[in-house]
Amino acid sequence: MRHTILIISTALLILVPAALTAGWYRGSVHTHTVNSDGDSSPDAVAAWYKEHGYQFLVITDHNFVTDVRGLNALLGANEKFLVIPGEEVTDKFVTPEGKRLPVHMNAINLAKTLKPAGGSSVTEVLQRNDAMVNAAAGACIVNHPNYIWAFDYRQLLEVEGLRLFEVASQDPTVCNWGGGGRIGTEAIWDSLLSHGRRVFGVAGDDVHDFKSWGPDQINPGRGWVMVRADSLEAGALCAALNRGEFYFSNGVWLKEIRVDHGSLRVEIERPEEEPTEYTVTFIGQGGKVLATAYESPAVYRFSGGEGYVRAKVVDSNGRVAWTQPVWP
């Protein structure tokens, strides 16, 4: 395992000793199989993730929950790998002009398939599905808002139970960067945070393609979460996600994230075999850049007027890791 320890309280900034039993778990939380529109079977998908160093996988097929008991019996020996049942609740709102706006949410640790809740507006579809998923599942992630430009932060501000938001889907068609006057998903996240919403960001493969590979394919291993939980168990992992006890990445590894009453400290895990350089940006209210650092560990000392502070670590190949916001 690449990591040491996370000491963080996202709400109060109280220094909390790490539990002796806590560990780091790498997970994929947005994954498709042949049970919806993926190209591979659930057992082949789960085997890929186990073989590539993941500790847990959530299978989130569209409007379908895969029974994972057989997969866990086959692959979960010695409690080193866990498959969690989930669903991408796949709904839509059709505008008066006939445009279909997709509203997708991942339900994690779900016992049975949920039927999309519908609604008379994008906002109502978001609200109804979020409430339904949070009542039935361990965690709920609102996915890729810029896919077909379905919604932005204004609709998300109306979702009362919103906790987790897919900032970094690795599907190359979901328009993470924005464009044409529309803001990107990271700016949507900052807009939510700047309006006082305590929402944690997520990266997901949204994987569909295991049999063909390339930049235009939706392949595995490109976006994940690193969760610090008491055990490799679905309930513990969901609770940690809902508390923000994780960071997310599409290629950068972090060694330590430490928060105390006066500062946020981020230490990078530097691969010995790569001559890679890093830029750490500390970001606050309104998406404002508070400070930039090039050393590791990078430390930002709170002034008291930031609103929130989060860190974004970018390497010289464009790969990124994001920490969760903290509120000084």
URRAKA-V912489 format. One line per field, one symbol per residue. phi: phi as a letter, one per 20 degrees, with the letter a starting at -180 (. if undefined). psi: psi as a letter, one per 40 degrees, with the letter a starting at -180 (. if undefined). Layout:
BEGIN
phi = ???
psi = ???
END
This chain:
BEGIN
phi = .eddbdcbcfedlefdffffefbecebddbbccffccedcfgfffffgfffdnedbbdecfflbdefdfffffedegmldbcddfbbefddbcdfgenfedfccceedmdebfdegemrebggffgfffffffffdcfbcdeejfefllfacfffffeefefcccffcfeffdemgempmneefffffgfffffeneecdecdbflfcddeccrfeedeendbbddddcfaebgffffffgfemeaccbcqeddebccccfdbdccdeeeffedeedccddeccgmmffeaccdecfdcdefdodenbccdcddefdnfccceffcdf
psi = heicihhhhddefhhhihideiihhhiheghiaeebfieiidddddddddefeidihhhgihfhhhheddddddefiffehhhhiahghhaihhideehhhhhhhhhhghdihhhidaieidddddddddddddddidihhhigdehffdiadddddehdehdhhgdgieheeefdeaifeiiiddddddddddeehghhiiiidfhdheehiideigiieehiihhhidigidddddddddefgiiiifehhidihhhaeeihhhhihhhdehgiiihhhhiaheehhdihieihihhhhideedcihiihhhieeeiiihiiiig.
END
